[in-house]
Amino acid sequence: MKKEPRTVSIYLRPALQAELETRGDNRNHIIHRDLERLYTLYRLALREVKLTLPEAWFIVDMLNGSLMDANTAGLLWASAEDACALDGLDKKWQVDGKALVKKLKALSHVQALALVDAAERFWQANTGSMEDEDIKKFFGVAIAGD
């Protein structure tokens, strides 16, 4: 059964409201269009990132419960560096921590945001099972070596 569209209310921070206003008067259309563009960018960016399955698990584990925004996502590599040094996640997931940090440093800002988004969607949908197929679903074709 197809879900019917519904009206929702959201609070817009002044800076975001100003961004919307520069794009026109039809907020509904602008928000739908821009979210569609954003999610398409994330899917395209994930296709460019070549992660192994253990590296994707590392990222999901590292971002569990953390908050990253558009300003901090570019520092994903630094979080990975800390996760190796402080939490031993490289050993837990059997990944080369230094190589992963180097890989994350080389990402574009959009690619880093896409990885953060994929991990957040994983945790949002988590129903208690933690399967490789769950990771593949949210990280899409980004998983290399499959």
KOLMI-776781 format. One line per 2 residues: their letters; for each residue z, y, x of N, C-alpha, C. Coordinates in steps of 0.02 Angstrom, whole numbers, plus 32768, in hexadecimal, padded with zeros to 4 digits. Layout:
<pts>
A	Z Y X Z Y X Z Y X | ... .
</pts>
This chain:
<pts>
MK	8000 7FC5 802A 8000 8000 8000 8000 803E 802C | 7FD4 806B 801D 7FCE 80A9 8044 8005 80D9 8031 .
KE	8024 80F7 8064 8059 8128 8057 803A 816A 8042 | 8057 8188 8011 8041 81C9 7FFA 805C 81FF 8029 .
PR	8035 8233 8035 804F 826A 805E 808B 8289 803C | 80B9 82A1 8064 80F4 82C2 8047 8101 8303 806C .
TV	8121 832F 804A 8133 836F 8067 8174 8367 808E | 8175 8384 80CA 81B2 8384 80F2 81BE 83CC 8109 .
SI	81FD 83DB 8114 820F 841C 812F 8223 8414 8177 | 820C 8441 81A1 8220 8440 81E7 8234 8485 81FD .
YL	825F 8487 822F 8272 84C7 824E 8245 84D0 828A | 8227 850A 8290 81FD 851B 82C9 8222 854D 82F5 .
RP	822A 853D 8334 8245 856E 8363 8216 85A9 8365 | 8230 85E4 8373 8205 8620 8374 81C7 8619 83A1 .
AL	81CF 85FB 83DC 8195 85F4 8409 8160 85C7 83EA | 8175 8591 83CA 8145 8564 83AA 8125 8585 836D .
QA	814C 85AA 8348 8131 85CE 830F 80FC 8600 8326 | 8109 8622 835C 80D8 8652 8377 8098 862D 838C .
EL	809F 85F2 83AB 8064 85CA 83BD 803B 85B8 837F | 805D 85A3 834B 803A 8591 830D 8016 85CD 82EF .
ET	8036 8606 82EF 8018 8642 82D1 7FD9 8658 82F6 | 7FD4 864A 8336 7F97 865D 835B 7F5D 862F 834A .
RG	7F6B 85F8 8327 7F38 85C8 8317 7F1F 85CD 82CE | 7F3D 85F8 82A7 7F26 8602 8262 7F5E 8602 8230 .
DN	7F4B 8608 81F0 7F7C 860F 81BA 7F8F 85CC 8199 | 7F64 859A 819E 7F70 855B 817B 7F9B 852D 81A8 .
RN	7FDC 8537 81A4 800A 8511 81CF 8002 84C5 81C7 | 7FFB 84AF 818A 7FF4 8467 817D 7FB9 844B 81A3 .
HI	7F80 846B 819D 7F44 8455 81C0 7F4D 8458 820C | 7F69 848E 8224 7F72 8497 826C 7FA1 8461 8289 .
IH	7FD8 8455 8267 8008 8423 827F 7FE8 83DE 827F | 7FC5 83CB 8249 7FA3 838A 8247 7F6F 8384 827F .
RD	7F46 83B7 8285 7F11 83B7 82B7 7F2D 83B2 82FE | 7F60 83DA 830B 7F7C 83DC 834F 7FA2 839B 8360 .
LE	7FC5 837F 8330 7FE6 833F 833C 7FB3 8308 8348 | 7F7D 8309 8322 7F48 82D8 832D 7F2B 82DF 8373 .
RL	7F20 831C 8388 7F07 8328 83CC 7F39 8310 8401 | 7F79 8320 83F7 7FAD 830C 8426 7FB1 82C0 842D .
YT	7FB3 829D 83F4 7FB8 8255 83F7 7F7A 8235 8415 | 7F40 8253 8409 7F03 823B 8429 7F07 8245 8475 .
LY	7F20 827F 848A 7F2A 828C 84D2 7F58 8258 84F1 | 7F8E 8247 84CE 7FBD 8215 84E8 7F9A 81D1 84F0 .
RL	7F74 81BD 84BD 7F51 817C 84C1 7F20 817C 84FC | 7EFA 81B2 8503 7ECA 81B6 853A 7EEE 81B7 857E .
AL	7F25 81DA 8582 7F4B 81DD 85C1 7F67 8199 85D3 | 7F7F 8174 85A2 7F9B 8132 85AF 7F65 8103 85CB .
RE	7F28 810B 85B5 7EF1 80E1 85CE 7EE5 80ED 8618 | 7EF5 8129 8630 7EE9 813A 8676 7F22 8123 86A4 .
VK	7F5C 8117 8688 7F96 8103 86B0 7F96 80B7 86B8 | 7F95 80A0 86F4 7F92 8059 8701 7FD8 8040 8715 .
LT	7FFD 8028 86E4 803F 800D 86F0 803D 7FC1 86EC | 8068 7FA1 8711 8073 7F5A 8706 80A6 7F53 86CE .
LP	80AB 7F19 86B3 80DC 7F0D 867D 8124 7F1B 8696 | 8138 7F04 86D1 817B 7F14 86E9 8186 7F60 86F3 .
EA	8153 7F83 8708 815A 7FCC 870F 8165 7FED 86CB | 8142 7FD5 8698 814C 7FF1 8655 8192 7FE2 863C .
WF	81AB 7FA6 8649 81F0 7F95 8637 8222 7FC2 865C | 8215 7FCF 869B 823E 7FFC 86C3 8242 8040 86A1 .
IV	8208 805B 868D 8206 809E 866E 822B 809E 862C | 8221 806B 8604 8244 8067 85C3 828F 8063 85CE .
DM	82A4 803A 85FD 82EB 8033 860D 8307 8076 8627 | 82E3 8095 8654 82F9 80D4 8672 8301 810B 863E .
LN	82D5 810D 860C 82D6 8143 85DB 8300 8133 859D | 8320 80F9 859C 834A 80E7 8564 8383 811A 855D .
GS	8381 813F 8526 83B6 816F 8518 83AF 81B2 853B | 837A 81BB 8562 8372 81FB 8585 8345 8229 855C .
LM	834D 8269 8568 8325 829B 8546 82F7 82BD 8578 | 82B7 82B7 856D 8286 82DA 8597 825B 8304 8569 .
DA	824F 8340 857E 8224 836C 8556 81E6 837D 857F | 81BD 83A9 8564 817F 83BC 8585 818B 83DA 85CA .
NT	81C5 83F8 85D5 81D4 8417 8615 81EF 83E5 8649 | 820F 83B0 8632 822E 8381 8661 8206 8341 866C .
AG	81D5 8333 8641 81AF 82F5 8647 818A 82F1 868A | 8177 8329 86A5 8156 8329 86E6 8182 8312 871F .
LL	81C2 830D 8711 81F2 82F4 8743 8204 82AB 8737 | 81D9 8288 8713 81E4 8240 8706 81EE 821A 8747 .
WA	81C9 822E 877A 81CE 820D 87BC 8214 8215 87D9 | 8233 824F 87CF 8277 825B 87EA 82AA 822F 87C5 .
SA	82A0 8227 8784 82CC 81FA 875E 82C4 81B2 8777 | 8287 819F 8787 827B 815C 87A1 829C 8153 87E5 .
ED	8298 8186 880E 82B7 8185 8850 8303 817B 8848 | 8321 81A1 881B 8369 819A 880D 837A 8155 87F0 .
AC	834F 813C 87C3 835B 80FB 87A4 835B 80C3 87D8 | 8332 80CB 880B 8332 8099 8841 8371 80A0 886B .
AL	8380 80DD 8880 83B8 80E8 88AE 83FC 80DD 888C | 8403 80F3 884E 8444 80F1 882D 844F 80B4 8802 .
DG	8419 809C 87E2 8421 8066 87B1 8400 8024 87C7 | 83DA 8025 87FD 83B9 7FE9 8814 8385 7FCD 87E4 .
LD	8365 7FF9 87BE 8334 7FE0 878D 82F7 7FC1 87AE | 82E8 7FD6 87EB 82B0 7FB7 880E 82BE 7F6D 881B .
KK	82FB 7F5D 882D 830E 7F18 8839 8312 7EF2 87F7 | 832E 7F11 87C4 8334 7EF1 8782 82F0 7EDC 8767 .
WQ	82BE 7F08 876E 827C 7EFB 8752 824B 7EE1 8786 | 8264 7ED6 87C2 823C 7EBB 87FA 81FD 7EE3 8805 .
VD	8207 7F24 880E 81CE 7F50 881E 81DC 7F71 8861 | 81A7 7F87 8881 81AD 7FAD 88BF 81BE 7FF5 88AB .
GK	81FD 8007 88B0 8214 8048 889A 81EF 8083 88BA | 81E6 807F 88FC 81C4 80B5 891F 817C 80BC 8908 .
AL	815A 8084 88FD 8115 8087 88E6 8111 80A3 889F | 8141 8090 8875 8142 80AA 8830 814F 80F5 8830 .
VK	817D 810B 8858 818B 8154 885C 814C 8178 8873 | 8129 815D 88A4 80EB 817C 88BC 80B7 817E 8884 .
KL	80B2 8147 885E 8083 8144 8826 8094 8178 87F1 | 80D4 8180 87E2 80E9 81B0 87B0 80E0 81F8 87C8 .
KA	80E8 8204 8808 80DD 8247 8825 8095 825C 881D | 8067 822B 881F 8020 823A 881C 8006 8246 87D5 .
LS	8031 823B 87A3 801C 8243 875E 8011 828D 874C | 7FE3 8298 871F 7FDD 82DB 8702 8018 82E5 86D3 .
HV	8023 8323 86C1 805A 8332 8693 8050 830F 864F | 8012 830C 8638 8003 82EB 85F8 8010 82A0 85FE .
QA	7FFF 8281 8635 800C 823A 863F 8057 822C 863F | 807D 8256 8660 80C6 824E 8660 80E2 8254 8619 .
LA	80CA 8286 85F4 80DF 828E 85AE 80CD 8251 8585 | 8092 8235 8590 807D 81FA 856B 80AA 81BF 8579 .
LV	80C0 81B6 85B7 80EE 8180 85C7 8132 818B 85A5 | 814A 81C8 85A6 8189 81D8 8584 8183 81CA 853A .
DA	814B 81DE 851C 813F 81D2 84D5 813D 8187 84C6 | 811C 8160 84EF 8117 8118 84E5 815D 80F8 84E6 .
AE	8185 810D 8516 81C9 80F1 851C 81F3 8106 84DF | 81ED 8144 84CA 8213 815B 848F 81FE 8135 8451 .
RF	81BD 8128 8449 81A6 8102 840F 81BF 80BA 8412 | 81C2 809E 844E 81DE 805B 8456 8226 8059 843D .
WQ	824F 8087 8455 8296 8088 8441 829E 8099 83F8 | 8275 80C4 83DD 8279 80D6 8396 826B 8099 836A .
AN	823C 806F 837E 8228 8035 8357 8250 7FF7 8367 | 8279 7FF9 839B 829D 7FBE 83B2 82C9 7FA1 837B .
TG	82BC 7F62 836C 82E1 7F40 8337 8310 7F0B 8354 | 831D 7F10 8395 834A 7EE0 83B4 8324 7EAE 83DF .
SM	82E4 7EA6 83D3 82BE 7E79 83FE 829E 7EA2 8435 | 829C 7E86 846F 827E 7EA9 84A7 824B 7E7A 84C6 .
ED	820F 7E7D 84AD 81DA 7E50 84C1 81A5 7E76 84E9 | 8182 7E52 8514 814A 7E71 8538 8117 7E8E 8508 .
ED	810C 7E6D 84D0 80DB 7E85 849F 80EF 7ECA 8484 | 8130 7ED6 847F 8147 7F18 8468 8133 7F4E 849A .
IK	813C 7F3F 84D9 8129 7F6F 850D 80DE 7F7B 850B | 80B8 7F46 8506 806F 7F4C 8505 8058 7F75 84C9 .
KF	807A 7F6C 8491 8068 7F91 8454 806E 7FDC 845F | 80A4 7FF2 847C 80B1 8039 8483 808F 8059 84C0 .
FG	8086 8031 84F4 8064 804C 852F 8019 803F 852D | 8003 801B 84FA 7FBB 8010 84EF 7F99 7FEE 8528 .
VA	7F5F 8005 8538 7F36 7FE6 856C 7F4D 7FFA 85B2 | 7F86 801D 85B6 7F9D 8035 85F8 7FB8 7FFC 8623 .
IA	7FC7 7FC3 8604 7FE4 7F8B 862A 7FAE 7F68 8652 | 7FB4 7F6C 8693 7F83 7F4B 86C0 7F98 7F04 86CE .
GD	7F68 7EDC 86E1 7F76 7E98 86F6 7F82 7E68 86BD | 7F6D 7E78 8682 7F76 7E4C 8649 7F3C 7E1E 8640 .
</pts>
